[in-house]
Amino acid sequence: MSTLTAGGGPVGRPGPRAAVITRQHSRPGERVTMVAIAAAAGFSVLVTVGIVLALLFPAVEFFRQVSIVEFLTGTRWTPRFAGQESYGVLPLVTGTLWTTFIGLLIAVPFGLGAAVYLSEYAHPRVRKTLKPILEILAGIPSVVYGYFALTFVAPVLLNDLLNLEVGSFSTLAAGLVLGVMIIPTVASLSEDAMSAVPQALRHGSFALGANRMRTTLRVVFPAAVSGIMASIVLALSRAIGETMIVALAAGTQPRMVASPLEAGQTMTGFIAQTATGESTPGTLSYDTLYAVGLALFVLTLVINIISIRLVRRFREAY
Amino acid sequence: MASVGTLTRTAVRPLKAERHGNGSATSIAFLVALWLALAFSVLVLVVLLVDSFRDGLPRLDGDLFTRYSSTVRPETAGARAAILGSIWVITVTAVLAIPLGAAAAVYLEEFADSARWYNRLVEVNLQNLAGVPAIIYGMLTAGFALAVGLRRGTVIAGGIALALLILPVIIIATREALRAVPMEIRQGSLALGATPLQTVWRQTLPAAVPGIATGTILALSRAIGEAAPLLLLGGATFITYDPDGLMSGFTTLPIQIFGWASRPQAELRTVASAAIIILLAMLLVMNTLAIVIRNRYQKRW
C-alpha cells in the first residue's frame, strides 16, 4: 500500500476549489491511458466477433458443398469414407445428448444435495472445511477425468463391479465422469442462490412450526429456484462443450447412439479427433470441423443466454 | 367457553409440529441423503487420486523428467518436452492475459457508466464468453493464425488460445478484488487532489493486488490443465526437442497425457498417469500459492 500523500495532486498548495478537483482529470497522457483501458474492455467484444467470423467462414464454405438440410437431418456421419461421404450431424448430436443427459443425471442430485447441506445444515466451520473439496473437484483438469473414465470407470467400475457389458468406450462411462466434473458448478452456484435467501424467510417458517427439512424444501428452495435453475443450465452448457473426457472415453465411431452402453462420438469429440489427425485448411475435412464447431457454439450460446437471464432474475429478487 | 377452546386448540398446533421436528424419520432420511450427496464427491475424488497415483507412482522416475516421448520404447518415455512446453505456454498466457484483463477490469469497475449501451454490451458479452466451450477458443486461434499467416503449432499460438480462454475469468476476478476496496480510499485520494487515474494506479490497484493475484493464479491453473483448445493448434504429442522460443513447436502436459492415454499400449497409459501426477503437483503448488496470498495479504476492510 502506498501512502496517501503519494498522490501527485497539489498536496502542498492550499486546497483548490472543488470544481478544480473534479476537472483535474487531464494530466498529460491520461487521455491515452483511458482510451487504452477502454480498448482493453472493448477487446472482449472483438473476441466474440472473431469467434463468429472464424467459425462462419469455413462453415459457409462447408455449406456450399453440403446442404443444411442434409447436415441437420442426416443420420450418417462418415466424412472420411472416400466415395461415400455423408454429412448428417445427428449421430454426433445423439452422442452429445447421451453424455450430457447422463452427466446431468449425476450432477443435479449430487450437486443440489451438497448445496443444500452446505447452505442449510452445515455449521460454518464444517462448511469451511468441506467447500474446498468441491473446489478441488472443480480444479482437476478434464484430461485427468478422461483418464479416470478410461482406466477406472469403464473397466473396473462398470465392467467388473457392476457387470455391465461395456467396451473400453461408452457414453455411459464418459457421462458419469462428466457428471462428477460438473457437480461443483451445480453445487457452488446453487449454494450461492440459497445463501442469498433472507434469513427472515427461514425464521418465519420456523415460527410457524416447520422443521428444517420442510423449511428447506418449501421456503428456501422455491425462493432460490431461478438461481438453482441457472446453475443447472450452466452445467448443461459445460457438459455439452466438454471435450477431453468424451474424446478419451466416449469413443471415436460416430453413429446413432441408442443406448448408453454403446460407444459413440460427440460433437466436441469429433472436433478433437479430426483436429489431431491431418486436416489442412481449405479442404472439406477442415471445413467440416468448423461446421460442427458453429453448431456447438450456437447451441451453447442459446443455453448461456438462458442462464444469464435466470441469474439476473434471482439477483433482482431481494 | 369458545375463547378458551380456541386458545387450547392454537396451543396444540406447535406441539403437533414438534412431533415432526428435526428428529423425525423423514427428516433424518433427508439429512442422510444430503450427507451421501456430499460424501459421493469426496469418494470420487479419493478414488480418482488413488487410481492415478497407484498407476503412476512407480513410473515417477528420472526418465520421466529427462527423456522425450517415444512410442518405440514406451517403457522409458518421458515428459520432458511437455513439462517445458507447459511452462513456456503458461508464461506467454500470463504475459498476454494479465495486463489485458486487469486493464479491462479497471475500466469496467472504475470508469464505465453502466447506463451506456456499449458498456452493457461488454458486460453481457463477458458473461457469455465465460460460457463458450474451451475448444471454440482453439478454433478461433487456428482461424486467426491462418488469417495472419502464423504457424499454428507454436508456443505463441498456444499462449494466445489460452489467454483468450482465461481472459473473462481474470477480468471477473480482478473486478471482484477492486470492488472489495472501500470507497473511502478512493474518496480520500480524490480529496487530496489525485486524478481518477492516479487514484486507481496508486491506491485502488495496490490495495486490490492480493485479490487480483489470487484470482489470476487460479485462472492460470485452469489454463495449465486445459488441452482442448491446443488440440486445434496441431496437437503435436510427439515433440522430441525442447521448445526454445515463441515460434517453436510445443506440446504441453495435458496434450501429452491425452496422446498417451488414447493409445492402447499399457506402458503409455502408465506414463500418462505419471504425467498426471506431475500436472496435479503443479496445480497443487499454484493453488497453495493462491491460498497463501489470500490468507496472508488480503485485507479485511
Chai-1 contact restraints between the chains, C-beta under 6 A:
chainA,res_idxA,chainB,res_idxB,connection_type,confidence,min_distance_angstrom,max_distance_angstrom,comment,restraint_id
A,M1,B,P206,contact,1.0,0.0,6.0,A-B,restraint_1
A,S2,B,R202,contact,1.0,0.0,6.0,A-B,restraint_2
A,S2,B,P206,contact,1.0,0.0,6.0,A-B,restraint_3
A,L4,B,G188,contact,1.0,0.0,6.0,A-B,restraint_4
A,A6,B,R202,contact,1.0,0.0,6.0,A-B,restraint_5
A,G7,B,S189,contact,1.0,0.0,6.0,A-B,restraint_6
A,G7,B,L192,contact,1.0,0.0,6.0,A-B,restraint_7
A,G7,B,A194,contact,1.0,0.0,6.0,A-B,restraint_8
A,G7,B,Q198,contact,1.0,0.0,6.0,A-B,restraint_9
A,G7,B,R202,contact,1.0,0.0,6.0,A-B,restraint_10
A,G8,B,Q198,contact,1.0,0.0,6.0,A-B,restraint_11
A,G9,B,L192,contact,1.0,0.0,6.0,A-B,restraint_12
A,G9,B,G193,contact,1.0,0.0,6.0,A-B,restraint_13
A,G9,B,A194,contact,1.0,0.0,6.0,A-B,restraint_14
A,P10,B,G193,contact,1.0,0.0,6.0,A-B,restraint_15
A,I21,B,G193,contact,1.0,0.0,6.0,A-B,restraint_16
A,Q24,B,T195,contact,1.0,0.0,6.0,A-B,restraint_17
A,H25,B,T195,contact,1.0,0.0,6.0,A-B,restraint_18
A,H25,B,P196,contact,1.0,0.0,6.0,A-B,restraint_19
A,R27,B,T195,contact,1.0,0.0,6.0,A-B,restraint_20
A,E30,B,L197,contact,1.0,0.0,6.0,A-B,restraint_21
A,T33,B,L197,contact,1.0,0.0,6.0,A-B,restraint_22
A,I37,B,A103,contact,1.0,0.0,6.0,A-B,restraint_23
A,I37,B,V106,contact,1.0,0.0,6.0,A-B,restraint_24
A,I37,B,Y107,contact,1.0,0.0,6.0,A-B,restraint_25
A,A38,B,Y107,contact,1.0,0.0,6.0,A-B,restraint_26
A,A40,B,L100,contact,1.0,0.0,6.0,A-B,restraint_27
A,A40,B,A103,contact,1.0,0.0,6.0,A-B,restraint_28
A,A40,B,A104,contact,1.0,0.0,6.0,A-B,restraint_29
A,A41,B,A104,contact,1.0,0.0,6.0,A-B,restraint_30
A,A41,B,Y107,contact,1.0,0.0,6.0,A-B,restraint_31
A,A41,B,L108,contact,1.0,0.0,6.0,A-B,restraint_32
A,A41,B,V122,contact,1.0,0.0,6.0,A-B,restraint_33
A,S44,B,N125,contact,1.0,0.0,6.0,A-B,restraint_34
A,S44,B,L126,contact,1.0,0.0,6.0,A-B,restraint_35
A,V45,B,N125,contact,1.0,0.0,6.0,A-B,restraint_36
A,V47,B,L164,contact,1.0,0.0,6.0,A-B,restraint_37
A,T48,B,N125,contact,1.0,0.0,6.0,A-B,restraint_38
A,G50,B,L140,contact,1.0,0.0,6.0,A-B,restraint_39
A,I51,B,L140,contact,1.0,0.0,6.0,A-B,restraint_40
A,A54,B,L140,contact,1.0,0.0,6.0,A-B,restraint_41
A,A54,B,G143,contact,1.0,0.0,6.0,A-B,restraint_42
A,F110,B,A37,contact,1.0,0.0,6.0,A-B,restraint_43
A,F110,B,F40,contact,1.0,0.0,6.0,A-B,restraint_44
A,G113,B,L34,contact,1.0,0.0,6.0,A-B,restraint_45
A,G113,B,A37,contact,1.0,0.0,6.0,A-B,restraint_46
A,A114,B,A37,contact,1.0,0.0,6.0,A-B,restraint_47
A,A114,B,L38,contact,1.0,0.0,6.0,A-B,restraint_48
A,V116,B,L34,contact,1.0,0.0,6.0,A-B,restraint_49
A,Y117,B,L34,contact,1.0,0.0,6.0,A-B,restraint_50
A,Y117,B,L38,contact,1.0,0.0,6.0,A-B,restraint_51
A,I133,B,V42,contact,1.0,0.0,6.0,A-B,restraint_52
A,L137,B,S41,contact,1.0,0.0,6.0,A-B,restraint_53
A,L137,B,L45,contact,1.0,0.0,6.0,A-B,restraint_54
A,P141,B,G225,contact,1.0,0.0,6.0,A-B,restraint_55
A,P141,B,P254,contact,1.0,0.0,6.0,A-B,restraint_56
A,V143,B,A227,contact,1.0,0.0,6.0,A-B,restraint_57
A,V143,B,P254,contact,1.0,0.0,6.0,A-B,restraint_58
A,V143,B,I257,contact,1.0,0.0,6.0,A-B,restraint_59
A,V143,B,F258,contact,1.0,0.0,6.0,A-B,restraint_60
A,V144,B,I276,contact,1.0,0.0,6.0,A-B,restraint_61
A,Y147,B,A261,contact,1.0,0.0,6.0,A-B,restraint_62
A,F148,B,L48,contact,1.0,0.0,6.0,A-B,restraint_63
A,F152,B,D51,contact,1.0,0.0,6.0,A-B,restraint_64
A,V180,B,V44,contact,1.0,0.0,6.0,A-B,restraint_65
A,I183,B,S41,contact,1.0,0.0,6.0,A-B,restraint_66
A,G209,B,P14,contact,1.0,0.0,6.0,A-B,restraint_67
A,G209,B,A17,contact,1.0,0.0,6.0,A-B,restraint_68
A,N211,B,H20,contact,1.0,0.0,6.0,A-B,restraint_69
A,N211,B,G21,contact,1.0,0.0,6.0,A-B,restraint_70
A,N211,B,N22,contact,1.0,0.0,6.0,A-B,restraint_71
A,N211,B,S27,contact,1.0,0.0,6.0,A-B,restraint_72
A,R212,B,N22,contact,1.0,0.0,6.0,A-B,restraint_73
A,M213,B,S27,contact,1.0,0.0,6.0,A-B,restraint_74
A,M213,B,F30,contact,1.0,0.0,6.0,A-B,restraint_75
A,S237,B,G131,contact,1.0,0.0,6.0,A-B,restraint_76
A,G241,B,P133,contact,1.0,0.0,6.0,A-B,restraint_77
A,T243,B,I135,contact,1.0,0.0,6.0,A-B,restraint_78
A,T243,B,A228,contact,1.0,0.0,6.0,A-B,restraint_79
A,M244,B,A227,contact,1.0,0.0,6.0,A-B,restraint_80
A,M244,B,A228,contact,1.0,0.0,6.0,A-B,restraint_81
A,L248,B,A261,contact,1.0,0.0,6.0,A-B,restraint_82
A,T268,B,I135,contact,1.0,0.0,6.0,A-B,restraint_83
A,I271,B,I135,contact,1.0,0.0,6.0,A-B,restraint_84
A,A272,B,L231,contact,1.0,0.0,6.0,A-B,restraint_85
A,A275,B,L231,contact,1.0,0.0,6.0,A-B,restraint_86
A,A275,B,L232,contact,1.0,0.0,6.0,A-B,restraint_87
A,T276,B,L231,contact,1.0,0.0,6.0,A-B,restraint_88
A,T276,B,G235,contact,1.0,0.0,6.0,A-B,restraint_89
A,P281,B,L146,contact,1.0,0.0,6.0,A-B,restraint_90
A,G293,B,M139,contact,1.0,0.0,6.0,A-B,restraint_91
A,F297,B,I136,contact,1.0,0.0,6.0,A-B,restraint_92
A,T300,B,P133,contact,1.0,0.0,6.0,A-B,restraint_93
A,N304,B,N128,contact,1.0,0.0,6.0,A-B,restraint_94
A,N304,B,G131,contact,1.0,0.0,6.0,A-B,restraint_95
A,I308,B,Q127,contact,1.0,0.0,6.0,A-B,restraint_96
